[in-house]
Amino acid sequence: MRSSFAAFLRGFVLPFGATSGRRIIFDGENGRIDFYDAGGNLRMSLAGPGSEDGIRFLTADPDEAGSGYGFVETEILGAGGTRNLNLVLWSPNFTGRQPILLRLSSESQDGTERPLALFAPAGAGFADVAVNNKVIGVGRIATVARATPTAAIGDLTTVADMALNGVQVLSGHTYDLHFHAQAAISAVASTWVIEARVNGATVDRFETVENETATGHTVMLDGTVSWVAPAGDPTVDFGVVVDEATATAATMTLAGTATVLRRLSVTDMGII
């Protein structure tokens, strides 16, 4: 025999019979409970709307057009012993704009996958994370290391050797560019300038090296410069240029071995 109470809950409304304003609707057919505010806007739903089960929160923002809502749900990622159990919090979003995702993943059943706390856009892109109103960086985002020496150069006027091209950066973030190498200078007195370039333009100087005598000279180069990304979250090219500033016949070789790498790296420092 069917329960009369179950039949009652298939379409029960509090306050009884309300069709507008603040109310709670029990939808027994679809297994959902909806909560409306005084303006008649859906603000919270248990197990809907949508195909996923969870708790949904709507903001009633008129520009949201009903497409963006935050929700909390549990999910399973993967299969078998390596699967993770997850608790997920999504932010609301406007149509065509990224929501932010906070995922707390358990250690996998077989212990091979570590637990993880993930904070990121739900799709492709980047997100600012602020602590005490200071936007923190995401750390090193790109690096290139060479284990073979350069040919002896008078000037390295292109950045093909030490280049990081097509790097996505965030508007307003400060980026530290770090260059490290061992240089061998031939036996002619000379002055060398090691420059940092962004999109082919010099933005700062890593090092200035002087070989004041006519004997060969070996020196370690290690410098860091800072650069602030312009508006628009652009994709940029980073590189290093070696300039023989005295215009003599000297040459420089940048080392590259398994233990003496020449390296260029880019680190996102956040908004500082």
N, C-alpha and C positions, 0 to 999 in steps of 0.2 A: 504494500500500500504506500502510495506516495505521501510524503510528509506535507501537511498543510502549511507548516512554517517555512519549509523550503520553497514551496510555491509562492508564499508571501514575499520571500526575499528576492524573487526573480526580477522584480521591478520596484522595490520599496524605495520611497523617497522621504527624507526628513528635512523640514517639516512636511507632514503628509500632504500630498497633492501639489506641492510647490513646483512651479515651472520656471521661475525666474528668481533672481536674488540669491542670497546665501542659502545653500542647501547641500545635502548629501544624498547621492543616488547609489543604491545598491543594484548592480547589474548582475544578477545571478546567471543569466544566459552566457555572458562572456567572462565571468569571473573577475569582475572589476568593481571598485568603489571609487566614485568621483566626488571631489569636494569643490564647491563653487563659492566665489566671494560675493560681496554685496552687490557688485556690478554685474553679476551673472556670468563672470569669467571663470572658466575652469582653471583651478590653481594647483590641485594635487590629485593624483590618481594612483591607486594601488593596482599593479599588474597591467598598466596600460596608460594612455593609448599607444598603440603600436604592437609589433609582434613580440618584443622582448618582455619578459616578466621583470617587474621591479617597481620602485616608487618614483613617480614622475612629478616634477615641479615646474609649473608654468608661471611666467612673470606677469602676464597680461600687458606687456609692453605693446603699444599699438603698431610699432615698426617691426615687431617680431612676426607679424602676420600668421601666427599660429604654428610656425614651423620649428621654432626653437624652444627647447625645454631642457631643463636639467633633470638628471635622474640618477638613482642609486640602484645597482643590480649586482648580482653574483653571476659568475660565469666559469666555464671550464675551458682552458686553452690547452691544445695538444690532445694526445690520446695515450692510453697505456700507462706504464709506470712513470713516464716523463711528463705527464700532464700536470698543470698547475691549477689550483683553485684560487679565484680572484674575487676581490671586492672592488667595484669600480664606481667612481663618482665623476659624472660629466657635468660641465657647466652648460647653461643655456647659450644659444647663439642666434645671431641673425642669419637670414638666408644668404648662403654663399660665403659666410664667415666661419672661422675656425672655432670650435668649442675647445675647452681645456679638459684634459683627462687626468685623473688621479687614479692609478691602479695599484692595489696592494696584492701582490702575488705570493702565494705560499711556496715553501719548498716543495719540489715535486714528490710524488708518492715514493719513488725509489731513491730519493736523496741526491740524484745527479744534477738537478737544477736548483740553483740557490734561490732563496726568497728575494723579492725585488719590490721596491717602492718606486713607481714611475710617475713623473709629472711632466706632461708634454701636450702639445696639440693633438687632437684625436686623428688628424690627417697629416699631410705633409706641411712643413713649416717650422717655425720657431716660436718660443714663448719666453717672455720676461718673467723672472722669478725674483721677488723682492723680500728682503729680510730687514726689518726696522726701516722701511722706506728706502732702502738701498738696493738697486737692481744688481744682482750677483751675476757673474759670468758663468759660462758653461765649461771653461777650461780650454785646453788645447784643442783646436778644431782642425788643424791641418799641419803637416810636416813633410819635408822632403830631405833625404839624406843620401849622400853620394859616397860610395866606397872605392871609387877609382879617381886618380888625380886628374886635374885639368891639364890640358896642354899649356906650355909656357905662354903667357898672355902679356901683351903690352897694355891693352884695355879690354875688359869684358863689358862691351857696350850693350849687349843684349842680355836678356834674363833667361835664355833657354837653359842654361846650366843649373841655376838655382832659382827655380820658378814654382809658384803655386798659383795655378790659373783656375778661374771659375769658382772662387770661394764665396759662398753666401755669407753676408754679414748683416748685422742688425743695426738699424738707424740709431745713432746716439751712443752706441756701445764703444768703449775704448778697446783697441786691439794692440797687444804687445807683439812686435816682430823681433824674433831673436835669431841672430846669425852667429855661427860658430865654425871656425876652420883653422887649420895650420897653414901658414903661408911661407914659401921659400922665395926670396928675392935674389935676383942675379947680382953680380958684382959691379954694379954701377950705382953711385949715389942717386937716390930718388925718393919721392914722396908719393904715397898712395892713399886714395880716398875710397872707402867702402860705403856705398850708398844704398838706402832702402827706397824701393820704388813701388808705387801703387798705380796701376793702369798706365804704366810707362812713364810716369812723372816722379821725379825725386821728391820725397816727403821729409827725409831726415838722413843723418849720417850714422852708420854703425861704428866706424873706426877711421882714424887717420894714422898711417904708419910711415915713419921716416927711416930710411936707410942712409945714414949720414956719411958712410965711408964707401970706399971702392971694393969692399969685401962682401961676400955673400952674407945674407942675413935671414934667419928663420925666426918667426914670431907667431904666437897664438893670437887669433882674432876672435873676439867675443864681445858682442854688443847687442843692446836691446833698445828699440825705439817704440814710441807709442803713436797711434793713429786713431782718430775718431771717425767712425763711419757716417757719411752724410745721410740725408733723408731718403726714404724709399726702399730700405732693405736691399741694397744693390748686390750684384755679383761682381767681384773684382778680381784682378790679377795682382799678385804680390811677387816681387823679385829683388835680386841683388845685382848691383853693378859695381865693377872694379874700375877705378879711374886713375891712371898714372898722371898725377897732377903736374909733375915737373916736365913732362913731355920729353924724357930722355929715352935711351935705348934699353933701359932695364926691362926685365920680365918678371912675372910672378907666377908661381905654381901653387894652386890650392890643393892641399893634400887630400887623399881619400883612400883609406885602408879600413880593414875590419875594426881597428882600434883607434883610428884617427879619421872619423867621419867629418865631412863638411855638411852642415845642416842649416836649414831655414825652417822655422816653425812660427805659427800664428796662434796666439792664445786670446780668447775672449775674456776680458776683465770685467765686463758688465758696464753699468753706468756709474762712473765714479767722479 
